[in-house]
Amino acid sequence: MARDEADIAGFAILQNIGSENQCLRLRRIAVQDAGHGIGSRFLHSLLKICFDDLGAHRVELFVFEDNERAYRAYLKNGFVEEGIVRDIHRDAEGTFRSMRLMSLLRSEWNLRHSGWGRGFTAAGSGLQTHLLPIRVSQRREHAQ
């Protein structure tokens, strides 16, 4: 969760924490006031937690093809597009949508971000990241 003084400025949902494959999935990341760099800084801080604190080897995510703002933020933070997963999401109206699969490996993270500091504070805004207790489900799902 990212806080801006007393208000919540954003949140993220991670899946597969503690998996034997060491592959975390960034299920969702959202911030208020998109377009001001808060999301990119929050994402960087979250990735640092994934690799340094949670021991991830890989962080992956899906992003809708038409979400250019998020796509650029992921590229800026080192994610690589692996391809398009066609018609993977069905919305409330019944329309199928395709998504990009993107990932970042620990080795790529280390090359790009080895000198960056832990966490962040956005200049002049008091925005800080907070790691909240994470409940890890003991139920593991394996792909067939």
GIBELCOR-V910233 format. One record per residue. N is the residue number from 1. RES is the residue in one small letter. NEAR is the number of other ideal C-beta (glycine too) atoms within 12 Angstrom. D_LAST is the distance of its C-alpha to the last C-alpha in whole Angstrom. Layout:
BEGIN
n/res/near/d_last
N/RES/NEAR/D_LAST
N/RES/NEAR/D_LAST
END
This chain:
BEGIN
n/res/near/d_last
1/m/27/33
2/a/38/36
3/r/27/39
4/d/25/43
5/e/14/45
6/a/9/45
7/d/18/42
8/i/22/39
9/a/33/38
10/g/34/34
11/f/25/31
12/a/34/27
13/i/19/24
14/l/33/22
15/q/27/18
16/n/31/16
17/i/29/20
18/g/20/19
19/s/26/16
20/e/11/16
21/n/20/15
22/q/20/18
23/c/27/17
24/l/35/18
25/r/27/18
26/l/38/21
27/r/19/21
28/r/19/24
29/i/38/28
30/a/25/31
31/v/34/35
32/q/20/38
33/d/19/40
34/a/20/38
35/g/14/39
36/h/21/41
37/g/25/39
38/i/35/38
39/g/36/34
40/s/30/34
41/r/32/36
42/f/40/34
43/l/42/31
44/h/36/32
45/s/37/33
46/l/44/30
47/l/44/28
48/k/32/31
49/i/31/29
50/c/39/26
51/f/33/27
52/d/23/30
53/d/19/29
54/l/27/25
55/g/20/25
56/a/34/22
57/h/23/21
58/r/30/20
59/v/42/21
60/e/34/19
61/l/40/20
62/f/31/20
63/v/34/23
64/f/24/25
65/e/23/27
66/d/14/30
67/n/23/30
68/e/15/32
69/r/23/34
70/a/30/30
71/y/25/29
72/r/21/32
73/a/33/32
74/y/34/29
75/l/21/30
76/k/21/33
77/n/35/31
78/g/30/29
79/f/33/26
80/v/23/25
81/e/22/24
82/e/19/21
83/g/16/21
84/i/19/21
85/v/21/18
86/r/14/19
87/d/14/20
88/i/18/17
89/h/21/20
90/r/12/22
91/d/13/25
92/a/7/27
93/e/8/29
94/g/9/26
95/t/11/26
96/f/15/23
97/r/22/23
98/s/21/22
99/m/27/21
100/r/30/22
101/l/26/19
102/m/35/21
103/s/31/21
104/l/38/24
105/l/25/23
106/r/26/26
107/s/17/28
108/e/22/28
109/w/30/29
110/n/19/32
111/l/14/33
112/r/22/34
113/h/24/35
114/s/15/36
115/g/9/39
116/w/20/39
117/g/14/40
118/r/19/38
119/g/23/37
120/f/30/40
121/t/22/43
122/a/27/43
123/a/11/47
124/g/9/49
125/s/22/47
126/g/16/46
127/l/32/42
128/q/25/40
129/t/33/37
130/h/22/36
131/l/21/33
132/l/16/32
133/p/8/31
134/i/19/27
135/r/10/25
136/v/15/22
137/s/13/20
138/q/9/19
139/r/11/16
140/r/14/13
141/e/12/9
142/h/9/6
143/a/8/4
144/q/3/0
END
